[in-house]
């Protein structure tokens, strides 16, 4: 699962962008996906360190 280019365009429009180029939407989507992957990986590592299989909200918060 990843953030699509269309979702990135919606985000840019929601903060006031009138016209968004495909390259801008692609760049935002790639950046957000990389950031989300990094947080998810850290959150899973924290859960495993706590000897849990369930990733909790606190793990995600700490991973940020």
N, CA and C atoms as an extended XYZ file, in Angstrom:
192
Properties=species:S:1:pos:R:3:atomname:S:1:resname:S:1:resid:I:1 pbc="F F F"
N         0.853       -1.176        0.000 N   UNK     1
C         0.000        0.000        0.000 CA  UNK     1
C         0.894        1.234        0.000 C   UNK     1
N         0.516        2.191       -0.798 N   UNK     2
C         1.297        3.420       -0.838 CA  UNK     2
C         0.401        4.603       -1.157 C   UNK     2
N         0.947        5.783       -0.950 N   UNK     3
C         0.223        7.012       -1.250 CA  UNK     3
C         0.348        7.253       -2.748 C   UNK     3
N        -0.779        7.407       -3.405 N   UNK     4
C        -0.778        7.575       -4.856 CA  UNK     4
C        -0.502        9.025       -5.253 C   UNK     4
N        -0.205        9.196       -6.530 N   UNK     5
C         0.017       10.529       -7.081 CA  UNK     5
C        -1.259       11.357       -6.953 C   UNK     5
N        -2.418       10.726       -7.143 N   UNK     6
C        -3.698       11.428       -7.033 CA  UNK     6
C        -3.918       11.926       -5.597 C   UNK     6
N        -3.577       11.099       -4.629 N   UNK     7
C        -3.710       11.514       -3.227 CA  UNK     7
C        -2.782       12.684       -2.935 C   UNK     7
N        -1.568       12.630       -3.465 N   UNK     8
C        -0.621       13.731       -3.282 CA  UNK     8
C        -1.180       15.016       -3.883 C   UNK     8
N        -1.811       14.916       -5.052 N   UNK     9
C        -2.425       16.095       -5.674 CA  UNK     9
C        -3.535       16.650       -4.789 C   UNK     9
N        -4.334       15.760       -4.198 N   UNK    10
C        -5.416       16.198       -3.310 CA  UNK    10
C        -4.853       16.930       -2.097 C   UNK    10
N        -3.754       16.428       -1.559 N   UNK    11
C        -3.119       17.083       -0.409 CA  UNK    11
C        -2.648       18.476       -0.810 C   UNK    11
N        -1.973       18.575       -1.934 N   UNK    12
C        -1.479       19.873       -2.398 CA  UNK    12
C        -2.616       20.849       -2.664 C   UNK    12
N        -3.721       20.355       -3.211 N   UNK    13
C        -4.876       21.223       -3.461 CA  UNK    13
C        -5.538       21.657       -2.155 C   UNK    13
N        -5.549       20.764       -1.165 N   UNK    14
C        -6.201       21.082        0.110 CA  UNK    14
C        -5.487       22.186        0.875 C   UNK    14
N        -4.216       22.404        0.564 N   UNK    15
C        -3.464       23.467        1.241 CA  UNK    15
C        -3.302       24.695        0.354 C   UNK    15
N        -4.073       24.740       -0.742 N   UNK    16
C        -4.126       25.951       -1.535 CA  UNK    16
C        -3.520       25.894       -2.920 C   UNK    16
N        -2.993       24.758       -3.336 N   UNK    17
C        -2.434       24.652       -4.682 CA  UNK    17
C        -3.535       24.670       -5.719 C   UNK    17
N        -3.447       25.592       -6.658 N   UNK    18
C        -4.457       25.672       -7.718 CA  UNK    18
C        -4.144       24.693       -8.841 C   UNK    18
N        -2.906       24.722       -9.295 N   UNK    19
C        -2.462       23.827      -10.367 CA  UNK    19
C        -1.240       23.074       -9.863 C   UNK    19
N        -1.250       21.774      -10.046 N   UNK    20
C        -0.162       20.920       -9.562 CA  UNK    20
C         0.372       20.106      -10.726 C   UNK    20
N         1.665       20.183      -10.949 N   UNK    21
C         2.268       19.405      -12.028 CA  UNK    21
C         2.360       17.936      -11.617 C   UNK    21
N         2.396       17.068      -12.593 N   UNK    22
C         2.547       15.639      -12.317 CA  UNK    22
C         3.844       15.362      -11.584 C   UNK    22
N         4.910       16.081      -11.958 N   UNK    23
C         6.204       15.833      -11.308 CA  UNK    23
C         6.169       16.249       -9.837 C   UNK    23
N         5.444       17.321       -9.511 N   UNK    24
C         5.324       17.748       -8.113 CA  UNK    24
C         4.539       16.712       -7.309 C   UNK    24
N         3.456       16.213       -7.877 N   UNK    25
C         2.644       15.199       -7.192 CA  UNK    25
C         3.430       13.907       -7.008 C   UNK    25
N         4.186       13.529       -8.022 N   UNK    26
C         5.004       12.319       -7.933 CA  UNK    26
C         6.065       12.468       -6.851 C   UNK    26
N         6.721       13.607       -6.816 N   UNK    27
C         7.767       13.855       -5.813 CA  UNK    27
C         7.192       13.821       -4.401 C   UNK    27
N         6.039       14.461       -4.199 N   UNK    28
C         5.408       14.447       -2.875 CA  UNK    28
C         5.020       13.026       -2.491 C   UNK    28
N         4.432       12.284       -3.411 N   UNK    29
C         4.018       10.908       -3.126 CA  UNK    29
C         5.228       10.046       -2.751 C   UNK    29
N         6.319       10.175       -3.491 N   UNK    30
C         7.527        9.391       -3.185 CA  UNK    30
C         8.117        9.772       -1.837 C   UNK    30
N         8.118       11.068       -1.536 N   UNK    31
C         8.643       11.537       -0.253 CA  UNK    31
C         7.793       11.030        0.912 C   UNK    31
N         6.471       11.136        0.774 N   UNK    32
C         5.578       10.677        1.840 CA  UNK    32
C         5.671        9.160        2.028 C   UNK    32
N         5.790        8.429        0.931 N   UNK    33
C         5.920        6.971        1.033 CA  UNK    33
C         7.208        6.580        1.729 C   UNK    33
N         8.294        7.249        1.426 N   UNK    34
C         9.577        6.956        2.078 CA  UNK    34
C         9.500        7.270        3.567 C   UNK    34
N         8.873        8.397        3.909 N   UNK    35
C         8.740        8.787        5.309 CA  UNK    35
C         7.855        7.790        6.069 C   UNK    35
N         6.742        7.399        5.470 N   UNK    36
C         5.834        6.441        6.102 CA  UNK    36
C         6.516        5.087        6.293 C   UNK    36
N         7.283        4.646        5.299 N   UNK    37
C         8.000        3.376        5.395 CA  UNK    37
C         9.008        3.420        6.543 C   UNK    37
N         9.716        4.524        6.655 N   UNK    38
C        10.708        4.677        7.715 CA  UNK    38
C        10.059        4.617        9.096 C   UNK    38
N         8.958        5.313        9.257 N   UNK    39
C         8.246        5.300       10.545 CA  UNK    39
C         7.711        3.902       10.846 C   UNK    39
N         7.119        3.257        9.851 N   UNK    40
C         6.562        1.916       10.047 CA  UNK    40
C         7.657        0.930       10.458 C   UNK    40
N         8.797        1.010        9.805 N   UNK    41
C         9.898        0.102       10.112 CA  UNK    41
C        10.380        0.297       11.551 C   UNK    41
N        10.515        1.558       11.975 N   UNK    42
C        10.926        1.851       13.346 CA  UNK    42
C         9.876        1.392       14.350 C   UNK    42
N         8.588        1.588       14.016 N   UNK    43
C         7.505        1.191       14.913 CA  UNK    43
C         7.482       -0.323       15.106 C   UNK    43
N         7.688       -1.071       14.038 N   UNK    44
C         7.733       -2.534       14.141 CA  UNK    44
C         8.915       -2.960       15.004 C   UNK    44
N        10.038       -2.306       14.823 N   UNK    45
C        11.235       -2.619       15.618 CA  UNK    45
C        10.972       -2.365       17.105 C   UNK    45
N        10.284       -1.266       17.418 N   UNK    46
C         9.942       -0.960       18.812 CA  UNK    46
C         9.007       -2.008       19.397 C   UNK    46
N         8.020       -2.437       18.628 N   UNK    47
C         7.088       -3.462       19.105 CA  UNK    47
C         7.815       -4.776       19.358 C   UNK    47
N         8.702       -5.156       18.439 N   UNK    48
C         9.458       -6.396       18.619 CA  UNK    48
C        10.373       -6.307       19.829 C   UNK    48
N        10.969       -5.132       20.045 N   UNK    49
C        11.830       -4.940       21.209 CA  UNK    49
C        11.035       -5.134       22.506 C   UNK    49
N         9.781       -4.726       22.482 N   UNK    50
C         8.907       -4.890       23.644 CA  UNK    50
C         8.288       -6.286       23.696 C   UNK    50
N         8.732       -7.160       22.796 N   UNK    51
C         8.252       -8.542       22.705 CA  UNK    51
C         6.750       -8.625       22.446 C   UNK    51
N         6.305       -7.741       21.564 N   UNK    52
C         4.911       -7.737       21.138 CA  UNK    52
C         4.843       -7.981       19.644 C   UNK    52
N         3.755       -8.594       19.210 N   UNK    53
C         3.490       -8.750       17.783 CA  UNK    53
C         2.637       -7.605       17.265 C   UNK    53
N         1.959       -6.949       18.182 N   UNK    54
C         1.062       -5.857       17.821 CA  UNK    54
C         1.791       -4.526       17.883 C   UNK    54
N         1.741       -3.784       16.779 N   UNK    55
C         2.298       -2.437       16.755 CA  UNK    55
C         1.228       -1.507       17.302 C   UNK    55
N         1.574       -0.755       18.326 N   UNK    56
C         0.610        0.129       18.971 CA  UNK    56
C         0.845        1.577       18.577 C   UNK    56
N        -0.137        2.384       18.899 N   UNK    57
C        -0.066        3.811       18.606 CA  UNK    57
C         1.200        4.428       19.198 C   UNK    57
N         1.540        4.032       20.406 N   UNK    58
C         2.724        4.559       21.079 CA  UNK    58
C         3.998        4.234       20.301 C   UNK    58
N         4.044        3.074       19.664 N   UNK    59
C         5.213        2.710       18.859 CA  UNK    59
C         5.375        3.670       17.686 C   UNK    59
N         4.254        3.980       17.041 N   UNK    60
C         4.281        4.893       15.902 CA  UNK    60
C         4.674        6.297       16.370 C   UNK    60
N         4.126        6.714       17.495 N   UNK    61
C         4.467        8.037       18.035 CA  UNK    61
C         5.953        8.134       18.359 C   UNK    61
N         6.500        7.089       18.955 N   UNK    62
C         7.928        7.088       19.299 CA  UNK    62
C         8.793        7.007       18.047 C   UNK    62
N         8.312        6.369       17.035 N   UNK    63
C         9.074        6.211       15.805 CA  UNK    63
C         9.205        7.526       15.033 C   UNK    63
N         8.298        8.459       15.275 N   UNK    64
C         8.361        9.738       14.578 CA  UNK    64
C         9.550       10.496       15.063 C   UNK    64
